Amino acid sequence: MKEILASLQEINTLSIIARLTLAILFGGLIGYERGRKRRPAGLRTHILVCIGAALVMITSQYMMEIRNYTTDPTRLGAQVISGIGFLGAGTILITGKQQVKGLTTAAGLWASACMGLAIGIGFYEGAIIACVFIYICNTVLHRFDVYTMSRTKLVEVYVQVTTVNAISRVFEVIRTNNMSISDVEISKTRNSEDTVGLFITIKQQEKHDHEKILLLLSGLEDVLTVDEI
């Protein structure tokens, strides 16, 4: 067993196959979870990022041990960490409702690259533990985040109305239901000149399910859409 572990720490055909296989499995696990949620970067993207990062570190170790180059072995890995930024930036989107989406996916790509670097250099223990923690963050903590955010006293909503007069009715309904408005932003919508978009931060006196607030506002006359942001 010790001989096999020692062999996997060196540069040989077995260790290369083992490391790239782990990169496929670990990167694929993170990417599969993202793909199920219809995120821009899914299974294949995470696998390719993890394989590429692992290959970079394998190459660095090869240059040091086989070719005997006297260079910094972490230099190529550092370029991966900085270079992954352009790919992560492509997954971050700002919607028409001023919502920022894709930050978790971008962070997952960056973490997958770091995991690939650990695999590539033969730091198997760190890669395995990191893979477990990343997967837990994307699944278990996502549910916890949704649960806590749905029960906070502050609610941020985007309301689209067809007339200016509907704005006062929205404000009135909020105040008459034991809630206050801590911040509001009014803007014209892009799809129509007749509709108005409202970004409202509502403060509840008592914690209630946010769906009740959305249903309350969506039932008003001249209100087209109501979304929590």
C-alpha positions as CSV (number, residue, x, y, z in Angstrom):
1,M,0.0,0.0,0.0
2,K,2.8,2.4,0.9
3,E,4.5,1.6,-2.5
4,I,1.3,2.5,-4.4
5,L,0.9,5.8,-2.5
6,A,4.5,6.7,-3.0
7,S,4.1,5.9,-6.7
8,L,1.0,8.2,-6.9
9,Q,3.1,11.1,-5.5
10,E,5.6,10.7,-8.4
11,I,5.3,11.5,-12.0
12,N,4.5,8.3,-13.9
13,T,1.7,7.0,-16.1
14,L,-0.3,5.6,-13.2
15,S,-0.2,8.8,-11.2
16,I,-1.2,10.9,-14.3
17,I,-4.2,8.7,-15.0
18,A,-5.2,8.7,-11.3
19,R,-4.9,12.5,-11.0
20,L,-6.8,13.3,-14.1
21,T,-9.5,10.8,-13.3
22,L,-10.0,12.4,-9.9
23,A,-10.2,15.8,-11.6
24,I,-13.0,14.4,-13.8
25,L,-14.8,12.9,-10.8
26,F,-14.5,15.8,-8.4
27,G,-15.0,18.6,-11.0
28,G,-17.9,16.6,-12.4
29,L,-19.5,16.3,-8.9
30,I,-19.5,20.1,-8.4
31,G,-20.5,20.8,-12.0
32,Y,-23.4,18.3,-11.8
33,E,-24.9,20.1,-8.9
34,R,-24.6,23.5,-10.7
35,G,-26.1,22.0,-13.9
36,R,-29.2,20.7,-12.1
37,K,-29.9,24.3,-11.1
38,R,-29.6,25.5,-14.7
39,R,-26.5,27.6,-14.0
40,P,-24.3,28.9,-17.0
41,A,-21.4,26.7,-16.0
42,G,-22.3,23.1,-15.5
43,L,-20.9,19.6,-15.7
44,R,-18.5,19.9,-18.6
45,T,-17.2,23.4,-17.7
46,H,-16.3,22.4,-14.2
47,I,-14.7,19.1,-15.4
48,L,-12.6,21.0,-18.0
49,V,-11.5,23.6,-15.4
50,C,-10.5,20.9,-12.9
51,I,-8.6,18.9,-15.6
52,G,-6.8,21.9,-16.9
53,A,-5.7,23.0,-13.4
54,A,-4.6,19.5,-12.5
55,L,-2.6,19.2,-15.8
56,V,-0.8,22.5,-15.0
57,M,0.4,21.2,-11.7
58,I,1.4,17.9,-13.2
59,T,3.4,19.8,-15.8
60,S,5.1,21.8,-13.1
61,Q,6.1,18.7,-11.2
62,Y,7.3,17.1,-14.5
63,M,9.5,20.1,-15.2
64,M,11.0,19.9,-11.8
65,E,11.5,16.1,-11.4
66,I,12.0,14.9,-14.9
67,R,13.4,17.8,-16.8
68,N,15.3,19.2,-13.8
69,Y,14.3,22.8,-14.6
70,T,15.2,25.1,-11.7
71,T,12.1,27.2,-11.8
72,D,9.4,28.0,-9.3
73,P,6.9,25.1,-9.4
74,T,4.0,27.3,-8.2
75,R,4.4,29.8,-11.0
76,L,2.1,28.0,-13.5
77,G,-0.4,27.4,-10.7
78,A,-0.5,31.1,-9.9
79,Q,-1.4,31.8,-13.5
80,V,-4.3,29.4,-13.3
81,I,-5.7,31.2,-10.2
82,S,-5.6,34.6,-11.9
83,G,-6.6,33.3,-15.3
84,I,-9.8,31.6,-14.1
85,G,-11.2,35.1,-13.4
86,F,-12.2,35.7,-17.0
87,L,-14.2,32.5,-17.1
88,G,-15.9,33.2,-13.8
89,A,-16.8,36.7,-14.9
90,G,-18.6,35.2,-17.8
91,T,-21.0,33.5,-15.5
92,I,-21.9,36.6,-13.5
93,L,-25.0,38.3,-15.0
94,I,-27.0,41.5,-14.1
95,T,-30.6,41.0,-15.0
96,G,-33.0,43.7,-16.1
97,K,-34.3,43.8,-12.5
98,Q,-30.8,44.7,-11.3
99,Q,-30.3,41.2,-9.8
100,V,-26.8,39.9,-9.7
101,K,-26.7,36.2,-10.6
102,G,-23.9,33.7,-11.0
103,L,-21.6,34.6,-8.1
104,T,-21.9,31.2,-6.6
105,T,-21.1,29.5,-9.9
106,A,-18.1,31.8,-10.5
107,A,-16.8,31.0,-7.0
108,G,-17.4,27.3,-7.7
109,L,-15.3,27.5,-10.8
110,W,-12.5,29.2,-8.9
111,A,-12.7,26.6,-6.2
112,S,-12.7,23.8,-8.8
113,A,-9.5,25.2,-10.3
114,C,-7.9,25.2,-6.8
115,M,-9.1,21.7,-6.3
116,G,-7.5,20.7,-9.6
117,L,-4.2,22.3,-8.6
118,A,-4.2,20.2,-5.4
119,I,-5.0,17.0,-7.4
120,G,-2.3,17.9,-10.0
121,I,0.5,18.2,-7.4
122,G,-0.6,15.0,-5.6
123,F,-2.2,16.5,-2.6
124,Y,-5.0,14.0,-2.6
125,E,-6.2,14.5,1.0
126,G,-6.7,18.2,0.5
127,A,-8.5,17.7,-2.8
128,I,-10.9,15.1,-1.3
129,I,-11.7,17.2,1.7
130,A,-12.1,20.3,-0.4
131,C,-14.5,18.5,-2.8
132,V,-16.7,17.4,0.1
133,F,-16.8,20.9,1.6
134,I,-17.5,22.6,-1.8
135,Y,-20.4,20.2,-2.4
136,I,-21.8,20.8,1.1
137,C,-21.7,24.6,0.5
138,N,-23.5,24.3,-2.8
139,T,-26.3,21.9,-1.5
140,V,-26.8,22.0,2.3
141,L,-25.9,25.6,2.8
142,H,-28.0,26.7,-0.2
143,R,-31.1,25.3,1.5
144,F,-30.1,27.0,4.8
145,D,-29.6,30.3,3.0
146,V,-33.0,30.1,1.3
147,Y,-34.6,29.2,4.6
148,T,-33.1,32.1,6.5
149,M,-33.6,34.7,3.8
150,S,-37.3,33.8,3.5
151,R,-37.8,34.6,7.2
152,T,-36.0,37.9,7.6
153,K,-37.8,41.1,8.5
154,L,-36.3,42.9,5.5
155,V,-37.8,42.1,2.1
156,E,-36.6,43.4,-1.2
157,V,-39.1,43.3,-4.0
158,Y,-39.3,44.4,-7.6
159,V,-42.8,45.6,-8.6
160,Q,-43.8,46.4,-12.1
161,V,-46.9,48.6,-12.5
162,T,-48.7,50.0,-15.6
163,T,-49.6,53.4,-14.3
164,V,-48.0,56.0,-12.0
165,N,-51.1,56.1,-9.9
166,A,-50.5,52.4,-9.0
167,I,-47.3,53.4,-7.1
168,S,-49.3,55.2,-4.4
169,R,-51.6,52.2,-4.0
170,V,-48.6,49.9,-3.6
171,F,-47.2,52.2,-0.9
172,E,-50.5,52.4,0.9
173,V,-51.0,48.6,1.0
174,I,-47.6,48.1,2.5
175,R,-48.1,50.7,5.2
176,T,-51.7,49.5,6.1
177,N,-50.4,45.9,6.6
178,N,-48.1,46.8,9.5
179,M,-45.0,47.2,7.3
180,S,-42.8,50.2,6.4
181,I,-40.7,51.2,3.4
182,S,-37.0,51.7,4.2
183,D,-35.9,52.3,0.6
184,V,-37.4,52.7,-2.8
185,E,-36.1,53.3,-6.3
186,I,-38.4,54.1,-9.3
187,S,-37.2,53.4,-12.9
188,K,-38.6,53.1,-16.4
189,T,-38.7,49.5,-17.7
190,R,-36.9,48.7,-20.9
191,N,-39.6,46.6,-22.5
192,S,-42.3,49.3,-22.4
193,E,-42.4,53.1,-21.9
194,D,-45.8,52.8,-20.2
195,T,-44.7,50.6,-17.3
196,V,-42.7,51.6,-14.2
197,G,-40.4,49.4,-12.1
198,L,-40.2,49.8,-8.4
199,F,-37.3,48.5,-6.2
200,I,-38.7,48.5,-2.7
201,T,-37.1,47.5,0.6
202,I,-39.9,46.5,3.0
203,K,-39.4,46.3,6.7
204,Q,-41.8,44.1,8.6
205,Q,-42.7,44.6,12.2
206,E,-43.0,40.9,12.7
207,K,-41.5,38.0,10.7
208,H,-43.8,36.6,8.1
209,D,-43.5,34.4,5.1
210,H,-42.3,36.5,2.2
211,E,-44.7,34.7,-0.2
212,K,-47.6,36.4,1.6
213,I,-46.2,39.8,0.8
214,L,-45.7,38.9,-2.8
215,L,-49.3,37.6,-3.1
216,L,-50.6,40.8,-1.4
217,L,-48.9,43.1,-3.9
218,S,-49.6,41.0,-7.0
219,G,-53.3,41.2,-6.3
220,L,-53.4,44.9,-6.7
221,E,-54.9,46.6,-9.8
222,D,-52.4,47.7,-12.5
223,V,-49.6,45.5,-11.0
224,L,-48.0,43.3,-13.7
225,T,-45.3,41.4,-11.8
226,V,-43.9,41.1,-8.3
227,D,-40.6,39.4,-7.6
228,E,-38.4,39.1,-4.6
229,I,-34.8,40.1,-5.3
